[in-house]
Amino acid sequence: MGKTARARVLKDNEAKAISRMLRVSPQKLGLVAGLIRGKKVATALADLQFSKKRISLDVSKCLQSAIANAENNHDLDVDDLVVAETHVGKAFVIKRWTPRGRGKSGRIFRTFSNLTIIVREQEQKQTQKQKQKQKQKQKEKA
């Protein structure tokens, strides 16, 4: 007697992966997440590989996890995957203190972030064009 399965939130042609408690501020993570948004998966992985940002390694791990989820859990074609959405959220902040001059103390905030990547399978544009041409030919024959 386990729990009943939750209804699937995503569409049938989508898969997602979540990375939690990444040790970077949401602002810095948002720059890297915006770099891959809307790109094909192969291009996004190449961009992350050659990025100079430290957090790009963690983002590429999350993207590879989303690709694996799409392939293994949802039977989607890896070659047609596109990074549909990337969400960056604030996780928590560790507050520390450091001594300053004249007996005062200074605050240090160590921020953490959450990252969600959603990949979507898209049909190739050539096949869509071919379908439109076939429909036009059928209309002309009729």
Backbone hydrogen bonds, N-H to C=O, Kabsch-Sander energy under -0.5 kcal/mol:
donor,donor_aa,acceptor,acceptor_aa,energy
14,E,11,K,-1.3
15,A,119,V,-2.2
17,A,117,I,-2.0
19,S,115,L,-3.1
22,L,113,S,-3.0
24,V,22,L,-2.1
29,L,25,S,-2.2
30,G,26,P,-2.2
31,L,27,Q,-1.1
32,V,28,K,-1.1
33,A,29,L,-2.5
34,G,30,G,-2.1
35,L,31,L,-0.8
36,I,32,V,-0.8
36,I,33,A,-0.6
37,R,33,A,-0.9
38,G,83,V,-2.4
39,K,36,I,-1.8
41,V,81,L,-1.8
44,A,40,K,-2.5
45,L,41,V,-2.4
46,A,42,A,-1.9
47,D,43,T,-2.4
48,L,44,A,-2.2
49,Q,45,L,-2.1
50,F,46,A,-1.6
51,S,48,L,-0.8
56,S,53,K,-0.9
57,L,54,R,-1.0
59,V,55,I,-2.0
60,S,56,S,-2.2
61,K,57,L,-1.8
62,C,58,D,-1.9
63,L,59,V,-2.3
64,Q,60,S,-2.5
65,S,61,K,-1.9
66,A,62,C,-2.1
67,I,63,L,-2.1
68,A,64,Q,-2.3
69,N,65,S,-2.4
70,A,66,A,-2.1
71,E,67,I,-2.3
72,N,68,A,-2.9
73,N,68,A,-0.5
73,N,69,N,-1.7
74,H,69,N,-1.1
75,D,71,E,-0.5
76,L,70,A,-2.4
80,D,77,D,-0.8
81,L,78,V,-1.3
82,V,120,R,-2.4
83,V,39,K,-2.9
84,A,82,V,-1.1
84,A,118,I,-1.6
85,E,118,I,-1.8
87,H,116,T,-2.7
89,G,114,N,-2.4
91,A,112,F,-2.3
94,I,110,R,-2.6
95,K,93,V,-0.5
96,R,94,I,-0.5
96,R,108,I,-2.9
98,T,106,G,-2.3
100,R,104,K,-2.8
103,G,100,R,-0.6
104,K,101,G,-1.3
106,G,98,T,-3.2
108,I,96,R,-2.8
110,R,94,I,-2.8
110,R,108,I,-0.5
111,T,109,F,-0.7
112,F,92,F,-1.8
113,S,22,L,-2.2
114,N,89,G,-2.7
115,L,19,S,-3.1
116,T,87,H,-2.5
117,I,17,A,-2.6
118,I,85,E,-2.7
119,V,15,A,-2.9
120,R,82,V,-2.8
121,E,13,N,-2.8
122,Q,80,D,-2.3
122,Q,120,R,-0.5
128,Q,124,Q,-1.5
129,K,125,K,-2.2
130,Q,126,Q,-2.4
131,K,127,T,-2.2
132,Q,128,Q,-2.0
133,K,129,K,-2.3
134,Q,130,Q,-2.2
135,K,131,K,-2.1
136,Q,132,Q,-2.2
137,K,133,K,-2.3
138,Q,134,Q,-2.1
139,K,135,K,-2.0
140,E,136,Q,-2.1
141,K,137,K,-2.0
142,A,138,Q,-1.6
